[in-house]
Amino acid sequence: MARIKRGVHGLKHRRKVMKAVKGFRASRRRNYRVANEALLKSLAYSFRDRRVRKRDFRSLWISRINAAVRREGLSYSVFMNGLKKSGVTLNRKALAELAISDQKAFGTLANMAKQAVGK
């Protein structure tokens, strides 16, 4: 059986790992074994946090909508229920943007929600 020499590919892999950990600190940048572990962990975190980011933005939008709706004298849940009953299909991202940039339009949406709920 022929002998397989794999020094070139191992070197390529180590070089690729060390290039990827370029911005890390201390031995996470210099020592291959520590750098490889740090890289694997960072890739796992980035995979997980791409999903967590969506949750974070949704909670941010909800808190912005809630703050704007409280000024109108409603709670968040009553407001969303009223919008659903009145047939408004704006998502939370658009509602949060309206709450910040165009308070007059958001006020009309709040009035529509109030009428639909009966408050």
N, C-alpha and C positions, 0 to 999 in steps of 0.2 A: 504494500500500500504506500502511496506517495505521501511524503511529508508536507504538511500544510504550514506555511509560514504566514502569520497574520500580523506582523509588526506594523505594517503600513496602515492597515484598517484601524487598528487600535489607536495608533497615533492620530489618525484623522478624527476619530471619535473624541479623543481627549482634547484635541485642538478645537473641535466644534463646541464642546462643553465649556472650555475656558473662554472662548469668544462670547458665548451666551451669558456668562456671569461677569462680564466686563465691569459693570457698574456696582457690583456687590462690594462689601467692606471686609477688610482684614483677611483671614484665612479662607473665607468663602470665595475670595477672588484668586488666591494664590495656590492653595492646596487642592489638588484634583479631587480627592475623596470627599472632602468637605464641600467643595464647589459642586460636585455632582449631586450630593444629597440636597444642597440648597436649591439647585436648579430644579430637581424633581419636585420638591415641596412648593417652589414658586409656581411651577406649571399647574400643580394641583389647585393651589389657591386661585390662580387666574381663571381656571375652568369653573371653579365653584362660584367665584365672585362675579362672573359674567351673569349668572342667574340671580345672585343676591342684589346686584345693581338694579335690576328691574323691580324687585320688592322695595328697595330704598326709594326709588323715584315715585312709585305708587303711593307710599306712605307720605312722602313730601307733598305730592299733589293733594292728597286727602287733607293734610293739615292746613294747607293754604286755602283750600275750598272751605273748610270748617271755619277758619278765621274770618273769611269774607262773609260767610253766611251768618255768623253770629252777629255781625254788624247789622244785618237785615232782620234780626230777631227770630232766626230759625236755628235748629240744630242740623248737623250734617245729615243724619239719617232721615229726618223729615224732609229736608231739601231734596235728597236723592230720590226718595219715594215720590215726592211731588213731581219731579222732573219725569220720572218713569210713567206716572199716571197721565201727565200732560202730553206725552209722546215725544219729548225732547231726547235725542239720541247722541248727545255730545259726550265724548269720553272725558275722563278725569284730567288728562293732560290739557285738553282744550279749555275745560272749565277753570283750571288753575291759572292758565294764561289769561283768560278773560278777567278773572278776579284781580289779577295784578295790573294788567294794562288797560282794560276798559271796564271801569266799575259801573258805568251807567248801563251797559248791556248786561252785565252780571246782575244788576238790580232788577232789570226786567225779567230775567230768568227766575230770580228769587220770587218776584211777584206772581209769575206763572205757577211756580211750585206751591206758593201759599194758596192760591185759588184752587188748585187741583186737590190739595189736602183739606182745605176748608178752614184755614186759620186766619 
